[in-house]
Amino acid sequence: MKRFVRLLLGCLVPCCLLTSCACGVSEKTPVDYVNPYIGNISHLLVPTYPTVHLPNSMLRVYPERENFTGNTIAGLPLIVTSHRGSSAFNLSPYQGELKEAKSIIDFGYDNEVIKPYYYSVDLDDEGVGVQFAPSHQSGIYRIDFSQKDKPAYLIFNTRNGELTTDGRAVSGFQKVWGRTKVYIYLETDKAPLKIGTHKGELIDTNDRTTGGNNAYYIMEYPQGTGEVTLRYGVSFISAEQAEKNLRREIKDYDLKAVADAGRKLWNETLGKIRVNGGTEDERTVFYTSLYRTYERMICISEDGRYYSAYDGQVHDDEGTPFYVDDWIWDTYRATHPLRLIIDAEKESDMINSFIRMAYQMPRHWMPTFPEVTGDSRRMNSNHGVATVLDAYNKGMRSFDLAKAYEVCKAAITEKTLAPWSSKPAGVLDRFYKEHGYFPALAVGEQETVPEVHSWERRQPIAVTLGTVYDEWCLGNIAKALGNEREADYFLKRSLNYRKVFNEETRFFHPKDSFGNFIQPFDYRFSSGVGGRDAYDENNGWVYRWDVPHNVADLVEMMGGKKSFVEELERMYSTPLGKGRPDFHYQFADHTGNVGQFSMGNEPAMHIPYLYNYAGEPWRTQKRVRNLLTQWFRNDLMGIPGDEDGGGLTSFVVFSMIGFYPVTPGLPMYTIGSPVFKDVTIQMSNGRNFRVVCRDYSPENKFIQSAKLNGKEWNKSWFSHDELMEGGVLELVMGKHPNKEWASADDAVPPSFEME
């Protein structure tokens, strides 16, 4: 049986990937470099799962286990409905005594192969071989049964729902959350002898409907059945639509054809960025990171219609596909900006989806964590406004800016700013509006405000810094709409980070409602579990740099460029201050540590690029390359924190190319240090942009000089317009820094300036 799986795998995977092959070696394509196992063992929290799916597609699956070390897998998955969630429905092949069968079987497994477009595994305890390939809203399994002296069974489970059968196919639904249901239609190439419920040693075919928790049907096939191929469609609209989705996408039982189509699509998608040079491991890290950015958002339009959990209705998408499943707090920083460059049409559809969601909800508030089941309002701030401004300022005009502004402003001014809450604004929000900062509790003071989540706490510095950035975004949108009064109001408010800046310590420091800094206070440890009494998931050292819209002002607040650089260096040199068990007991997300810096959490991603703003870009070049080497590797622990569906790996994609969007909303990019000799970006406007390294070698990480389209370039940044015009950024590299390059005052990246 194992030999059979390997033989078929040889038909699906190019010969250059097989360990032994007589057909020669051919050039790898981008998808061949993807290693979904990177990060499958987490450093502390949730691992990165090896997801099998097509780019931004509704159907996603991965093995049902805690992480790569899992000894068993819980059946076979059929659709994961939310990022990092469990599969809805479950499939368990079985041969043995029927009375011993369970609704979901835990299988020992071996010889697992995972590609973005293909999955195979041996369930060796049972003598069963499995292969799978996904389409957008349908999938196909081939099950190889090796015990020819026993009947073959497929056990099909819904964890909480209802199933029906006509004796040949199975359809039904599973409740996901609230009003949301996911539907399925499933059929096999061989007609089953029976489909029914489990009655000890018998299958009762009289039950044409079964439901409840872990309801399941057993499909029985004759003794001697060698293999069964199963295809299915999924839907959020109905079981009938699930069948339509299946018949539209998978017209027969040819698993190889489905896998080949998936492979082709992934190569077209990942091939939008072509890299030359670097090591095999570096190319693997790069393309795996790029693949991760396509796990979300997912398109749930089905034949021009979609189910929205935001009002519980089925809508006509009117020609604009509807996308859900995003954690904007993570993805606004680099995932959405990356998509603007290489997949602008999808980004447009996603922003239009945000606006639709907002108007479908009872209160028209821009979503923050728009999931399949609705907006979960997790984390802090309302950074959907940043995705809107960033897209608009980078030339996108395919959405209604006035409508976007209305729902963004409502989310920031009408909804409470308290983290993880969907309640209307309350006393803390009135205080913020009047005083310009979110107040902290005094030492020992008990929480009495009902809007505050008991576990997540107030997060006053994180809320203040995140909201003033959001207000900067609002002000710029108002300005673009010609609303000078509101533009002036919000842009002035965007400077309120100054109100929580402690000039003596030069940290952002929580204040009580009387305007006093909380004392005593340690910027490493005085903020409770996860830093939530002051910050969020990180401590004061990380949030010290969280003014992305006005880094120039932050440089001055720190005492000037020299002091700014010294404090950045001090962050990387300051030890944890506790043993790792104690430190990470308090800060489980504060991983990927270099001193007090946290490479494993999104609020830190822009920090290595801040040296550019102080005229020392050589330090950015050194730091970024070191961080990539230290924390992003081609191994099972090669991601330093929660990856969040592109939230963290988009940093890797940008940084390995050689630039990064420090400030979403400002149409420019800061230059780092490219990992590859030559990168070609095929942009959405049909033009190409290249980053070329002269005198390239792995150890040459420092820029000696630069040219942009043949023009001498002595700035540590370039504009989005210059990127989208196409052309070449040519960097001459060296082993030692050129400390003069881009060091002048007029060479630093731009920041916000009040007119």
LUMMI-928640 format. One record per residue (C-alpha): x, y, z. Coordinates in steps of 0.5 Angstrom, whole numbers, plus 500, padded with zeros to 3 digits. Each point is the difference from the previous one (the first is absolute). Layout:
XYZ/...
***
This chain:
500500500/506505502/503498493/493502497/500507503/507501498/499498493/494505499/503505503/506500495/494502495/498506504/507503502/505502495/506495500/505505502/497499507/500493501/506497504/502495494/498501493/503498493/496505496/506505502/499507504/496506497/500507503/495501506/494504499/498505506/495495503/506495500/503504506/494501504/501496507/493500503/504496506/504507502/497502507/496494501/503499507/499507504/505504505/494501505/493501497/497497494/504497494/499502493/496494497/502497493/494503496/498496494/496505496/500505493/501507501/495504504/495494499/494498504/502493501/506499505/503493503/505498505/501494504/496500506/506500506/503504505/506501496/506496496/501496506/493497501/500493500/493499497/496504495/492500501/497498494/501504494/498507499/495503495/500507501/503505505/495506501/505505503/507501501/503495505/493497501/498493500/497496494/493500499/498493498/504494501/502494496/503494502/501494496/500493504/500493499/499495506/494498504/494505499/498500507/507503502/500506495/499507503/498506497/507503500/506495500/506502502/506498496/507498500/503503494/507500496/503502493/496506500/501505494/497507500/500505495/496506499/496496495/500493502/500496506/502492501/501496506/500493502/495498506/505494501/496497506/494499496/504498494/497506496/503505495/497507499/501505495/496507499/500506496/496507501/496504495/497507502/494497503/501493499/505494501/501493499/503494504/502494497/500494506/505494498/497494504/505494501/496495504/497497494/497495505/495505504/495505498/502507499/497506504/500507499/497503507/497507498/500505506/496507502/503502507/493504501/495500494/496496496/501495494/495497495/501494495/497498494/504493500/505502495/502507503/501504506/498507502/499504506/503506504/504502506/498505505/506505500/499506505/493504501/496499493/506498496/499493497/505497495/497495495/503494497/498495494/504494499/500494495/505494498/502497494/497493502/493499502/500498508/496494502/497504506/500507503/497500507/501501507/504496505/496494503/505496504/502495494/495502495/499506496/493503500/498503494/493502502/503506503/500505494/502506505/504500506/502506504/503503507/507500502/505495497/494497495/503496495/498495494/504494498/501498493/501493499/504497494/501493498/505495502/506501495/499507499/507503498/499507500/494505501/501507497/496505503/498507498/496506503/498507500/499505506/496506501/498505505/493501496/497493499/501493499/497501493/505505499/506496502/498495495/500505495/507502502/502493499/498499493/502507498/508498503/501493500/496496494/503493501/504496505/507502497/504502506/506501496/497505496/497504506/507500503/503502493/496506500/501502507/508500498/499504494/496505504/505500506/506501495/496506496/499503507/507499503/503502494/498507500/506501504/506496497/507500504/507498498/506499504/500498507/500493503/495494499/498502508/499507498/496499494/495495504/499505506/498505495/495496496/497497506/499507503/497502494/496494500/498502507/497507498/495496495/496496506/496506501/495504499/496495496/495501495/493497502/496502493/497494497/497501493/499508502/497499507/503500507/497498507/502506504/500499508/500507501/492500499/499493499/498501492/502497494/502506495/501501493/507502499/499504494/506498497/505502506/502494503/499500508/506498504/500498508/505498505/505505502/503502506/501507498/505502506/505495498/499501492/499508499/508500501/503497494/495494498/495505497/506505497/503494497/493498496/499507498/507499496/499493497/492499501/497507499/493497498/500495506/501506504/495504497/495494501/502500507/499507502/494500497/498494504/502504506/495505498/494496499/501496506/500507504/493502497/497493501/501500507/495503505/505506502/504502494/507499503/506498495/502493502/507498504/500493500/495498494/499492501/495496496/496500506/500507501/504506503/504497506/502507502/507497503/506504502/500507500/500506496/496501493/505499495/495499494/501507499/507499498/499495495/495505497/505506500/506496498/496497494/497507498/507504501/503494495/495502495/494495501/494503498/495494499/496501507/496506503/505504504/494504503/496494502/507497503/501506504/493500503/501493503/507501502/499506504/494497503/504494502/505505503/495505503/494496502/502493502/504499506/508500500/500495505/504494497/496494498/493503501/494502495/497504505/498508499/505505502/500501508/503504505/507498498/499503493/497506502/506501505/504498493/497505496/501506505/507498503/503497494/502494503/497493503/501500508/503495504/498497506/504502506/504495504/495495503/494504497/494495498/497500494/493503500/499502492/495495497/503501493/507497502/501492499/502497507/506496497/502505494/500506505/501507498/506500496/500508501/507501496/499495494/493503500/502508500/506498495/496496495/494505500/504506499/503497494/493498498/498507501/506502495/497496495/493503501/502507499/504498494/494497497/495506502/506504497/499496493/492501501/501508500/498500507/505505503/496500507/501493502/506499497/503505504/497497506/502493499/507502498/501505506/498494504/505495497/505504504/497498507/506494500/504506504/495500505/502493503/507501498/505501507/505505498/504497506/501493498/498501492/495494501/493500498/497500507/493498503/496506503/494500505/494504499/503506504/506500495/505497505/505495497/499493503/505499506/504496501/501497493/505496497/500500492/501492500/495497505/496505503/494499495/497494502/499493496/501502493/502507502/492501499/500505506/504505496/502497493/497494496/504493500/507504500/503504505/502508500/506499496/496498494/495505501/505505501/501500492/492500498/499507497/501498492/497506498/505505503/506496501/504507499/496503506/502494504/507501498/500507503/496497506/506495501/505506500/502500493/503495495/506498504/496498506/495497496/505495497/503499507/493498503/498495494/507497502/499500507/493496499/504495496/505499506/495500506/500493503/493497501/501502508/497493502/501493498/496498494/495496503/498506505/501505494/495496495/495498505/499508500/501501493/498494496/500504493/507503502/504495496/505500495/504505505/506504499/501503506/493503501/499500493/494495498/501498493/494495501/495505501/497505495/501507503/507499500/501499492/501507498/505501506/507498496/498505495/500506504/508501500/498503493/497505503/506502504/505500495/503493501/497496495/506495500/497498507/494498497/503496495/504496505/494499505/495498495/505495497/502497507/493500502/498496493/506495502/498499507/493499500/497498493/503493498/498494496/498496506/495498504/501506505/502505494/494505502/502503507/492502502/493499498/500501492/493502500/499499493/505504496/500505506/507499502/503496493/498506496/506504504/504494497/498501493/501508500/507499504/503495496/498504493/503506504/495505502/494501505/494504501/501503507/494505499/494497497/497506497/506504498/502497493/507499501/505494502/506500504/506496497/503495504/505494498/498495494/501493501/500498493/505502494/494502496/492501501/495501495/493502502/495500495/495505502/492501500/501505494/504496496/507503501/506497503/504502506/507497501/505501506/506498497/507499505/506501497/507497503/495495503/502495505/496497506/505504505/499507496/494502504/502508500/498505494/506504498/496504495/494499496/496502493/493501499/499499492/507502499/499506504/505501506/496498507/502503506/494499504/498494505/493500497/496501493/492501499/495496498/499503493/508499499/498493501/494499496/504504494/504494499/507500499/506498504/503501507/507498500/504499506/508500500/501495506/506499505/502496506/502507504/495505501/500507496/498504506/499506495/495498496/493503501/503503506/498507499/494504503/496500493/501492499/496498505/493497499/494505501/496501506/493503501/500508500/495505503/499505495/
***
